């Protein structure tokens, strides 16, 4: 950060951003030619993705405006504790690679609902397919568009609706035509841009707080000025305890959110289905696990830096009149990252803007592709046209993505009244994720689980979740998720035992030790992930 600050982008910044856009579109359209209209080419990238592209694409799909804007906003309000979502994910990725993925890939599936049909039946598959389509459109797509629009509005002054439409058009240009191949191979570029751009913001902000003494001095100043923002496990008297309920984040509902997201979320797990082999997919998950350790340093630390700068009169006064533009607060915490981006030097601001765009459009593209995949293969082909050709299915997939994006564009501006969008996403995803997780966990690992029990359980999970949410219990939503998961599991187990006469379900999965064998590289990678996770919590406990 220099001494003269202006809002908006310079001609150099726009040039950098334009080059980024041209590269992404060119690469997306180039790799799209490989699909040749085939179903496997469009929806699973021809099952040709190497491990490093799988890992990079997983992170690009995951890191979106939800993190850059939403998690940075939570960093502003809560602090480093919100990084639990990222650091625990590294362990979750190991569990998914070790225990879930071997079963999925052995089944040769395209979609998670397709697995549901193979393990249960078509009715449950359809129920969950509808759940996911609604969740992707009305929670995921809308929140990413809203947060992206907020960033453009804050940095450039572009009206919210125009910003949303611009981002939607960008994602549409290459992802809808090219399918998963375009998404994955552009993700490799996107993840490099977003990590580099993210670290640029972190370095500039922390260095500014160091006041000429360097980055590490700035980080020490941050910890000294806001020690409560560098605590991973919050005390009960912390005003943010309802969002991160103390030690329960390590042993409670956080696991429900993380296992559901990384294990049974179509737009995430679809990348592993597209890998060359199970071993390549598992290596990709380990690679993604290491990248997860970096994310809080590029999305949470800037939020904390914004909090410190605003509350330090000496630092704040050095920013000049521009500092008053779209000032973040606890009520508008999601303004923290775009507010901070105003003060970056010419050129760096263009790179960071490209990083934001990379995070946003890569996630949009992933969500659109998965929404199209589920609707096309699990609903359209199943109920509307069972004999549809590959070419027709690809076209239906493209049309579905366009319709989903149009709906999300109209709904996105309605999210403007929320304070922390990251918490909004977690909370409302948490209404459906515990029930879905219960169905999968018991379906995968308990052969007595029956189809009727799973249907009753997943349908019962919604009223259970709503009851826990709206009763005057003053219960953190992560705890609500854990109790919903436990009660749903209990419901499924009870119904299964009451109706199956203690026999294994005919569709129960036969598990063998050989299914879960992993390479030496996977084991070594897992070992170091565990060590790093323990070390991080020991440092910031």
ROKOL-369311 format. One record per residue (C-alpha): residue number from 0; residue in one letter; x, y, z. Coordinates in steps of 0.05 Angstrom, whole numbers, m for minus. Example, Ala and Ser with C-alpha at 12.3 -4.5 7.8 and 13.67 -1.06 7.14 Angstrom:
residues 2
num 0 residuo A east 246 north m90 up 156
num 1 residuo S east 273 north m21 up 143
//
This chain:
residues 541
num 0 residuo X east 0 north 0 up 0
num 1 residuo X east 27 north 68 up m20
num 2 residuo X east 12 north 137 up 6
num 3 residuo X east m37 north 159 up m47
num 4 residuo X east m101 north 120 up m54
num 5 residuo X east m156 north 122 up m106
num 6 residuo X east m217 north 79 up m116
num 7 residuo X east m229 north 41 up m180
num 8 residuo X east m180 north 10 up m229
num 9 residuo X east m128 north 44 up m273
num 10 residuo X east m116 north 30 up m347
num 11 residuo X east m60 north m19 up m328
num 12 residuo X east m107 north m56 up m281
num 13 residuo X east m160 north m62 up m335
num 14 residuo X east m107 north m87 up m384
num 15 residuo X east m84 north m141 up m335
num 16 residuo X east m156 north m163 up m324
num 17 residuo X east m171 north m163 up m399
num 18 residuo X east m111 north m209 up m411
num 19 residuo X east m136 north m256 up m357
num 20 residuo X east m206 north m258 up m387
num 21 residuo X east m179 north m273 up m457
num 22 residuo X east m135 north m329 up m432
num 23 residuo X east m191 north m362 up m393
num 24 residuo X east m241 north m358 up m450
num 25 residuo X east m189 north m382 up m501
num 26 residuo X east m168 north m442 up m459
num 27 residuo X east m240 north m459 up m443
num 28 residuo X east m262 north m459 up m515
num 29 residuo X east m199 north m495 up m538
num 30 residuo X east m207 north m555 up m491
num 31 residuo X east m282 north m556 up m506
num 32 residuo X east m265 north m583 up m575
num 33 residuo X east m245 north m649 up m542
num 34 residuo X east m317 north m664 up m521
num 35 residuo X east m343 north m677 up m590
num 36 residuo X east m414 north m677 up m564
num 37 residuo X east m405 north m740 up m521
num 38 residuo X east m440 north m748 up m454
num 39 residuo X east m376 north m772 up m419
num 40 residuo X east m336 north m716 up m451
num 41 residuo X east m384 north m661 up m430
num 42 residuo X east m403 north m685 up m360
num 43 residuo X east m339 north m722 up m338
num 44 residuo X east m285 north m691 up m383
num 45 residuo X east m273 north m759 up m416
num 46 residuo X east m246 north m787 up m350
num 47 residuo X east m178 north m760 up m368
num 48 residuo X east m159 north m711 up m312
num 49 residuo X east m91 north m721 up m278
num 50 residuo X east m82 north m714 up m202
num 51 residuo X east m53 north m644 up m202
num 52 residuo X east m111 north m617 up m244
num 53 residuo X east m161 north m654 up m199
num 54 residuo X east m132 north m620 up m137
num 55 residuo X east m127 north m551 up m168
num 56 residuo X east m198 north m556 up m195
num 57 residuo X east m225 north m578 up m127
num 58 residuo X east m196 north m515 up m95
num 59 residuo X east m218 north m469 up m152
num 60 residuo X east m289 north m497 up m146
num 61 residuo X east m288 north m489 up m71
num 62 residuo X east m255 north m421 up m65
num 63 residuo X east m304 north m370 up m89
num 64 residuo X east m334 north m304 up m68
num 65 residuo X east m360 north m345 up m10
num 66 residuo X east m288 north m347 up 16
num 67 residuo X east m257 north m284 up m13
num 68 residuo X east m315 north m240 up 8
num 69 residuo X east m356 north m281 up 57
num 70 residuo X east m300 north m314 up 97
num 71 residuo X east m260 north m250 up 97
num 72 residuo X east m322 north m216 up 126
num 73 residuo X east m325 north m269 up 179
num 74 residuo X east m251 north m257 up 192
num 75 residuo X east m268 north m184 up 203
num 76 residuo X east m323 north m202 up 253
num 77 residuo X east m299 north m267 up 284
num 78 residuo X east m225 north m274 up 269
num 79 residuo X east m181 north m333 up 252
num 80 residuo X east m231 north m382 up 283
num 81 residuo X east m269 north m383 up 218
num 82 residuo X east m208 north m417 up 187
num 83 residuo X east m233 north m481 up 221
num 84 residuo X east m275 north m492 up 159
num 85 residuo X east m212 north m494 up 117
num 86 residuo X east m162 north m531 up 161
num 87 residuo X east m210 north m586 up 181
num 88 residuo X east m226 north m595 up 108
num 89 residuo X east m156 north m621 up 97
num 90 residuo X east m170 north m681 up 142
num 91 residuo X east m239 north m689 up 110
num 92 residuo X east m207 north m695 up 41
num 93 residuo X east m164 north m752 up 68
num 94 residuo X east m226 north m788 up 95
num 95 residuo X east m263 north m779 up 28
num 96 residuo X east m203 north m806 up m11
num 97 residuo X east m194 north m865 up 35
num 98 residuo X east m265 north m888 up 50
num 99 residuo X east m316 north m856 up 3
num 100 residuo X east m283 north m849 up m65
num 101 residuo X east m264 north m923 up m75
num 102 residuo X east m337 north m942 up m70
num 103 residuo X east m361 north m886 up m117
num 104 residuo X east m309 north m900 up m171
num 105 residuo X east m321 north m975 up m167
num 106 residuo X east m394 north m961 up m183
num 107 residuo X east m375 north m921 up m245
num 108 residuo X east m424 north m865 up m231
num 109 residuo X east m433 north m796 up m263
num 110 residuo X east m472 north m764 up m207
num 111 residuo X east m483 north m772 up m133
num 112 residuo X east m559 north m783 up m144
num 113 residuo X east m540 north m840 up m191
num 114 residuo X east m505 north m874 up m132
num 115 residuo X east m568 north m865 up m91
num 116 residuo X east m608 north m903 up m143
num 117 residuo X east m558 north m960 up m143
num 118 residuo X east m557 north m965 up m67
num 119 residuo X east m630 north m948 up m54
num 120 residuo X east m681 north m934 up m109
num 121 residuo X east m704 north m884 up m161
num 122 residuo X east m753 north m848 up m115
num 123 residuo X east m699 north m828 up m65
num 124 residuo X east m652 north m810 up m122
num 125 residuo X east m705 north m762 up m149
num 126 residuo X east m719 north m731 up m80
num 127 residuo X east m645 north m717 up m69
num 128 residuo X east m635 north m693 up m141
num 129 residuo X east m689 north m641 up m130
num 130 residuo X east m658 north m622 up m63
num 131 residuo X east m591 north m610 up m95
num 132 residuo X east m616 north m571 up m155
num 133 residuo X east m655 north m524 up m109
num 134 residuo X east m595 north m517 up m62
num 135 residuo X east m547 north m501 up m119
num 136 residuo X east m593 north m449 up m150
num 137 residuo X east m623 north m414 up m90
num 138 residuo X east m564 north m418 up m41
num 139 residuo X east m498 north m431 up m77
num 140 residuo X east m506 north m396 up m144
num 141 residuo X east m544 north m337 up m115
num 142 residuo X east m495 north m326 up m58
num 143 residuo X east m434 north m329 up m104
num 144 residuo X east m467 north m280 up m153
num 145 residuo X east m487 north m233 up m97
num 146 residuo X east m419 north m232 up m64
num 147 residuo X east m384 north m224 up m131
num 148 residuo X east m431 north m167 up m148
num 149 residuo X east m416 north m135 up m80
num 150 residuo X east m342 north m138 up m95
num 151 residuo X east m350 north m104 up m163
num 152 residuo X east m397 north m52 up m134
num 153 residuo X east m348 north m35 up m78
num 154 residuo X east m284 north m35 up m120
num 155 residuo X east m310 north m5 up m185
num 156 residuo X east m376 north 28 up m166
num 157 residuo X east m414 north m15 up m217
num 158 residuo X east m488 north m24 up m196
num 159 residuo X east m502 north m91 up m164
num 160 residuo X east m547 north m118 up m219
num 161 residuo X east m498 north m101 up m275
num 162 residuo X east m442 north m133 up m235
num 163 residuo X east m482 north m197 up m226
num 164 residuo X east m500 north m200 up m300
num 165 residuo X east m428 north m189 up m321
num 166 residuo X east m402 north m245 up m277
num 167 residuo X east m458 north m291 up m302
num 168 residuo X east m441 north m276 up m374
num 169 residuo X east m366 north m290 up m362
num 170 residuo X east m380 north m358 up m331
num 171 residuo X east m431 north m373 up m386
num 172 residuo X east m384 north m360 up m444
num 173 residuo X east m337 north m419 up m433
num 174 residuo X east m368 north m466 up m382
num 175 residuo X east m437 north m478 up m412
num 176 residuo X east m408 north m494 up m481
num 177 residuo X east m347 north m533 up m458
num 178 residuo X east m373 north m574 up m400
num 179 residuo X east m329 north m603 up m346
num 180 residuo X east m266 north m603 up m390
num 181 residuo X east m270 north m528 up m397
num 182 residuo X east m284 north m520 up m323
num 183 residuo X east m227 north m564 up m298
num 184 residuo X east m172 north m539 up m345
num 185 residuo X east m188 north m466 up m335
num 186 residuo X east m191 north m480 up m260
num 187 residuo X east m117 north m498 up m262
num 188 residuo X east m103 north m427 up m286
num 189 residuo X east m155 north m397 up m240
num 190 residuo X east m127 north m428 up m176
num 191 residuo X east m57 north m401 up m192
num 192 residuo X east m86 north m331 up m204
num 193 residuo X east m129 north m331 up m141
num 194 residuo X east m73 north m356 up m96
num 195 residuo X east m22 north m306 up m124
num 196 residuo X east m72 north m249 up m122
num 197 residuo X east m97 north m268 up m53
num 198 residuo X east m27 north m269 up m24
num 199 residuo X east m14 north m201 up m56
num 200 residuo X east m71 north m171 up m16
num 201 residuo X east m49 north m205 up 48
num 202 residuo X east 23 north m182 up 40
num 203 residuo X east 5 north m110 up 24
num 204 residuo X east m44 north m104 up 82
num 205 residuo X east 0 north m136 up 135
num 206 residuo X east 61 north m98 up 111
num 207 residuo X east 21 north m33 up 117
num 208 residuo X east 3 north m50 up 189
num 209 residuo X east 78 north m62 up 200
num 210 residuo X east 90 north 12 up 184
num 211 residuo X east 157 north 3 up 149
num 212 residuo X east 182 north m52 up 195
num 213 residuo X east 163 north m108 up 148
num 214 residuo X east 111 north m164 up 140
num 215 residuo X east 128 north m204 up 202
num 216 residuo X east 127 north m142 up 245
num 217 residuo X east 59 north m126 up 217
num 218 residuo X east 34 north m195 up 234
num 219 residuo X east 60 north m187 up 305
num 220 residuo X east 25 north m120 up 310
num 221 residuo X east m40 north m152 up 287
num 222 residuo X east m36 north m206 up 340
num 223 residuo X east m20 north m154 up 393
num 224 residuo X east m76 north m106 up 374
num 225 residuo X east m131 north m158 up 365
num 226 residuo X east m112 north m221 up 404
num 227 residuo X east m185 north m242 up 406
num 228 residuo X east m183 north m247 up 330
num 229 residuo X east m128 north m300 up 332
num 230 residuo X east m164 north m352 up 374
num 231 residuo X east m188 north m416 up 340
num 232 residuo X east m233 north m441 up 397
num 233 residuo X east m281 north m388 up 422
num 234 residuo X east m303 north m381 up 494
num 235 residuo X east m376 north m383 up 511
num 236 residuo X east m377 north m308 up 528
num 237 residuo X east m350 north m291 up 459
num 238 residuo X east m404 north m253 up 420
num 239 residuo X east m391 north m298 up 359
num 240 residuo X east m399 north m363 up 399
num 241 residuo X east m465 north m379 up 364
num 242 residuo X east m427 north m381 up 297
num 243 residuo X east m368 north m422 up 323
num 244 residuo X east m389 north m458 up 387
num 245 residuo X east m322 north m471 up 422
num 246 residuo X east m294 north m541 up 423
num 247 residuo X east m357 north m566 up 389
num 248 residuo X east m328 north m543 up 322
num 249 residuo X east m276 north m599 up 329
num 250 residuo X east m322 north m655 up 352
num 251 residuo X east m391 north m633 up 329
num 252 residuo X east m430 north m604 up 271
num 253 residuo X east m369 north m579 up 233
num 254 residuo X east m356 north m652 up 213
num 255 residuo X east m427 north m657 up 186
num 256 residuo X east m416 north m595 up 143
num 257 residuo X east m347 north m616 up 120
num 258 residuo X east m362 north m690 up 104
num 259 residuo X east m425 north m671 up 67
num 260 residuo X east m391 north m616 up 27
num 261 residuo X east m329 north m655 up 6
num 262 residuo X east m358 north m725 up 2
num 263 residuo X east m428 north m719 up m26
num 264 residuo X east m432 north m651 up m60
num 265 residuo X east m438 north m661 up m135
num 266 residuo X east m401 north m599 up m158
num 267 residuo X east m341 north m618 up m115
num 268 residuo X east m337 north m693 up m120
num 269 residuo X east m351 north m693 up m196
num 270 residuo X east m278 north m675 up m208
num 271 residuo X east m254 north m740 up m177
num 272 residuo X east m303 north m779 up m220
num 273 residuo X east m268 north m748 up m280
num 274 residuo X east m198 north m770 up m259
num 275 residuo X east m157 north m821 up m297
num 276 residuo X east m160 north m872 up m241
num 277 residuo X east m175 north m880 up m167
num 278 residuo X east m102 north m870 up m149
num 279 residuo X east m100 north m805 up m189
num 280 residuo X east m164 north m781 up m155
num 281 residuo X east m136 north m797 up m86
num 282 residuo X east m71 north m760 up m101
num 283 residuo X east m113 north m700 up m124
num 284 residuo X east m150 north m700 up m58
num 285 residuo X east m84 north m700 up m19
num 286 residuo X east m58 north m642 up m62
num 287 residuo X east m122 north m604 up m49
num 288 residuo X east m114 north m617 up 26
num 289 residuo X east m46 north m582 up 26
num 290 residuo X east m75 north m523 up m13
num 291 residuo X east m129 north m516 up 40
num 292 residuo X east m77 north m498 up 92
num 293 residuo X east m60 north m436 up 51
num 294 residuo X east m131 north m409 up 42
num 295 residuo X east m141 north m375 up 110
num 296 residuo X east m77 north m335 up 98
num 297 residuo X east m106 north m306 up 34
num 298 residuo X east m178 north m296 up 54
num 299 residuo X east m184 north m291 up 130
num 300 residuo X east m122 north m250 up 147
num 301 residuo X east m144 north m193 up 101
num 302 residuo X east m209 north m189 up 138
num 303 residuo X east m172 north m185 up 205
num 304 residuo X east m126 north m132 up 175
num 305 residuo X east m185 north m90 up 153
num 306 residuo X east m213 north m95 up 225
num 307 residuo X east m147 north m71 up 254
num 308 residuo X east m136 north m14 up 204
num 309 residuo X east m207 north 13 up 216
num 310 residuo X east m198 north 11 up 292
num 311 residuo X east m129 north 42 up 292
num 312 residuo X east m136 north 118 up 283
num 313 residuo X east m64 north 126 up 260
num 314 residuo X east m69 north 73 up 206
num 315 residuo X east m138 north 94 up 184
num 316 residuo X east m118 north 167 up 177
num 317 residuo X east m63 north 148 up 128
num 318 residuo X east m113 north 121 up 78
num 319 residuo X east m143 north 190 up 63
num 320 residuo X east m214 north 205 up 41
num 321 residuo X east m221 north 140 up 2
num 322 residuo X east m224 north 102 up 69
num 323 residuo X east m295 north 125 up 80
num 324 residuo X east m319 north 89 up 17
num 325 residuo X east m363 north 29 up 33
num 326 residuo X east m333 north 22 up 103
num 327 residuo X east m342 north m49 up 131
num 328 residuo X east m375 north m59 up 199
num 329 residuo X east m403 north m117 up 238
num 330 residuo X east m469 north m105 up 202
num 331 residuo X east m434 north m103 up 134
num 332 residuo X east m374 north m148 up 147
num 333 residuo X east m374 north m174 up 75
num 334 residuo X east m348 north m107 up 51
num 335 residuo X east m280 north m120 up 85
num 336 residuo X east m242 north m152 up 27
num 337 residuo X east m266 north m106 up m29
num 338 residuo X east m256 north m46 up 17
num 339 residuo X east m184 north m67 up 29
num 340 residuo X east m172 north m79 up m45
num 341 residuo X east m184 north m5 up m58
num 342 residuo X east m116 north 12 up m28
num 343 residuo X east m72 north m35 up m69
num 344 residuo X east m21 north m5 up m118
num 345 residuo X east m34 north 2 up m192
num 346 residuo X east m22 north m65 up m227
num 347 residuo X east m29 north m105 up m162
num 348 residuo X east m101 north m84 up m159
num 349 residuo X east m113 north m112 up m229
num 350 residuo X east m82 north m179 up m208
num 351 residuo X east m125 north m182 up m145
num 352 residuo X east m186 north m163 up m185
num 353 residuo X east m170 north m221 up m232
num 354 residuo X east m162 north m266 up m171
num 355 residuo X east m231 north m247 up m146
num 356 residuo X east m261 north m259 up m215
num 357 residuo X east m224 north m326 up m219
num 358 residuo X east m253 north m347 up m152
num 359 residuo X east m323 north m326 up m172
num 360 residuo X east m329 north m352 up m243
num 361 residuo X east m293 north m418 up m228
num 362 residuo X east m345 north m434 up m174
num 363 residuo X east m402 north m410 up m218
num 364 residuo X east m378 north m454 up m274
num 365 residuo X east m373 north m514 up m228
num 366 residuo X east m442 north m504 up m198
num 367 residuo X east m473 north m494 up m266
num 368 residuo X east m441 north m557 up m294
num 369 residuo X east m464 north m599 up m235
num 370 residuo X east m534 north m571 up m236
num 371 residuo X east m538 north m588 up m310
num 372 residuo X east m509 north m657 up m298
num 373 residuo X east m559 north m675 up m244
num 374 residuo X east m620 north m648 up m281
num 375 residuo X east m600 north m678 up m348
num 376 residuo X east m579 north m748 up m325
num 377 residuo X east m622 north m758 up m263
num 378 residuo X east m687 north m723 up m283
num 379 residuo X east m691 north m709 up m358
num 380 residuo X east m663 north m775 up m382
num 381 residuo X east m699 north m813 up m328
num 382 residuo X east m769 north m783 up m334
num 383 residuo X east m774 north m743 up m399
num 384 residuo X east m733 north m776 up m454
num 385 residuo X east m701 north m843 up m436
num 386 residuo X east m676 north m853 up m507
num 387 residuo X east m643 north m785 up m515
num 388 residuo X east m578 north m786 up m554
num 389 residuo X east m512 north m760 up m525
num 390 residuo X east m517 north m698 up m568
num 391 residuo X east m587 north m682 up m542
num 392 residuo X east m566 north m694 up m470
num 393 residuo X east m508 north m646 up m478
num 394 residuo X east m554 north m592 up m507
num 395 residuo X east m605 north m603 up m451
num 396 residuo X east m547 north m595 up m402
num 397 residuo X east m528 north m529 up m433
num 398 residuo X east m600 north m504 up m432
num 399 residuo X east m607 north m525 up m359
num 400 residuo X east m545 north m486 up m340
num 401 residuo X east m571 north m423 up m374
num 402 residuo X east m639 north m428 up m340
num 403 residuo X east m607 north m440 up m272
num 404 residuo X east m562 north m379 up m281
num 405 residuo X east m620 north m334 up m302
num 406 residuo X east m660 north m353 up m240
num 407 residuo X east m599 north m342 up m195
num 408 residuo X east m587 north m273 up m226
num 409 residuo X east m656 north m250 up m205
num 410 residuo X east m653 north m280 up m135
num 411 residuo X east m581 north m258 up m118
num 412 residuo X east m596 north m183 up m104
num 413 residuo X east m646 north m205 up m50
num 414 residuo X east m588 north m228 up m6
num 415 residuo X east m567 north m156 up 6
num 416 residuo X east m597 north m154 up 76
num 417 residuo X east m552 north m207 up 106
num 418 residuo X east m491 north m190 up 149
num 419 residuo X east m443 north m248 up 141
num 420 residuo X east m458 north m285 up 76
num 421 residuo X east m410 north m342 up 93
num 422 residuo X east m451 north m358 up 155
num 423 residuo X east m516 north m353 up 115
num 424 residuo X east m490 north m405 up 65
num 425 residuo X east m468 north m453 up 120
num 426 residuo X east m532 north m445 up 160
num 427 residuo X east m581 north m456 up 103
num 428 residuo X east m541 north m512 up 71
num 429 residuo X east m543 north m542 up 141
num 430 residuo X east m619 north m551 up 136
num 431 residuo X east m610 north m606 up 85
num 432 residuo X east m539 north m632 up 92
num 433 residuo X east m547 north m671 up 158
num 434 residuo X east m604 north m714 up 129
num 435 residuo X east m566 north m727 up 64
num 436 residuo X east m502 north m744 up 102
num 437 residuo X east m541 north m793 up 146
num 438 residuo X east m570 north m828 up 85
num 439 residuo X east m501 north m835 up 53
num 440 residuo X east m461 north m855 up 115
num 441 residuo X east m510 north m910 up 134
num 442 residuo X east m520 north m930 up 61
num 443 residuo X east m445 north m938 up 51
num 444 residuo X east m426 north m972 up 116
num 445 residuo X east m488 north m1007 up 145
num 446 residuo X east m517 north m1061 up 101
num 447 residuo X east m582 north m1065 up 140
num 448 residuo X east m603 north m994 up 118
num 449 residuo X east m667 north m1000 up 78
num 450 residuo X east m694 north m956 up 23
num 451 residuo X east m758 north m939 up 60
num 452 residuo X east m718 north m920 up 122
num 453 residuo X east m673 north m875 up 81
num 454 residuo X east m732 north m839 up 49
num 455 residuo X east m767 north m830 up 116
num 456 residuo X east m702 north m806 up 147
num 457 residuo X east m684 north m754 up 94
num 458 residuo X east m755 north m727 up 93
num 459 residuo X east m758 north m724 up 169
num 460 residuo X east m691 north m688 up 172
num 461 residuo X east m720 north m623 up 145
num 462 residuo X east m774 north m613 up 198
num 463 residuo X east m724 north m636 up 251
num 464 residuo X east m674 north m583 up 227
num 465 residuo X east m728 north m529 up 224
num 466 residuo X east m753 north m547 up 293
num 467 residuo X east m684 north m541 up 323
num 468 residuo X east m673 north m476 up 286
num 469 residuo X east m737 north m440 up 306
num 470 residuo X east m749 north m466 up 376
num 471 residuo X east m725 north m417 up 429
num 472 residuo X east m665 north m461 up 446
num 473 residuo X east m609 north m411 up 432
num 474 residuo X east m570 north m467 up 399
num 475 residuo X east m511 north m453 up 352
num 476 residuo X east m528 north m476 up 281
num 477 residuo X east m469 north m524 up 280
num 478 residuo X east m498 north m559 up 341
num 479 residuo X east m566 north m559 up 306
num 480 residuo X east m533 north m595 up 248
num 481 residuo X east m501 north m648 up 293
num 482 residuo X east m566 north m662 up 330
num 483 residuo X east m604 north m665 up 264
num 484 residuo X east m553 north m715 up 238
num 485 residuo X east m558 north m758 up 301
num 486 residuo X east m635 north m757 up 302
num 487 residuo X east m638 north m773 up 227
num 488 residuo X east m590 north m832 up 236
num 489 residuo X east m632 north m856 up 295
num 490 residuo X east m695 north m852 up 252
num 491 residuo X east m663 north m891 up 194
num 492 residuo X east m635 north m944 up 241
num 493 residuo X east m701 north m953 up 278
num 494 residuo X east m743 north m959 up 214
num 495 residuo X east m692 north m1006 up 183
num 496 residuo X east m691 north m1053 up 242
num 497 residuo X east m767 north m1050 up 250
num 498 residuo X east m779 north m1070 up 177
num 499 residuo X east m720 north m1114 up 155
num 500 residuo X east m724 north m1172 up 204
num 501 residuo X east m650 north m1163 up 218
num 502 residuo X east m631 north m1183 up 147
num 503 residuo X east m581 north m1144 up 105
num 504 residuo X east m613 north m1101 up 52
num 505 residuo X east m606 north m1133 up m17
num 506 residuo X east m573 north m1069 up m43
num 507 residuo X east m526 north m1064 up 17
num 508 residuo X east m454 north m1052 up m4
num 509 residuo X east m405 north m1109 up 8
num 510 residuo X east m341 north m1078 up 35
num 511 residuo X east m273 north m1112 up 32
num 512 residuo X east m205 north m1091 up 59
num 513 residuo X east m177 north m1089 up m12
num 514 residuo X east m225 north m1033 up m31
num 515 residuo X east m192 north m986 up 17
num 516 residuo X east m119 north m999 up 2
num 517 residuo X east m80 north m936 up m16
num 518 residuo X east m12 north m920 up m45
num 519 residuo X east 49 north m903 up m3
num 520 residuo X east 45 north m831 up m29
num 521 residuo X east m26 north m824 up m3
num 522 residuo X east m5 north m851 up 66
num 523 residuo X east 55 north m804 up 71
num 524 residuo X east 13 north m745 up 48
num 525 residuo X east m40 north m762 up 101
num 526 residuo X east 13 north m765 up 156
num 527 residuo X east 39 north m695 up 142
num 528 residuo X east m32 north m667 up 136
num 529 residuo X east m46 north m692 up 206
num 530 residuo X east 18 north m661 up 233
num 531 residuo X east 6 north m593 up 201
num 532 residuo X east m66 north m591 up 226
num 533 residuo X east m45 north m606 up 298
num 534 residuo X east 10 north m554 up 294
num 535 residuo X east m36 north m499 up 269
num 536 residuo X east m86 north m512 up 325
num 537 residuo X east m30 north m514 up 376
num 538 residuo X east m4 north m446 up 353
num 539 residuo X east m72 north m411 up 349
num 540 residuo X east m111 north m448 up 403
//
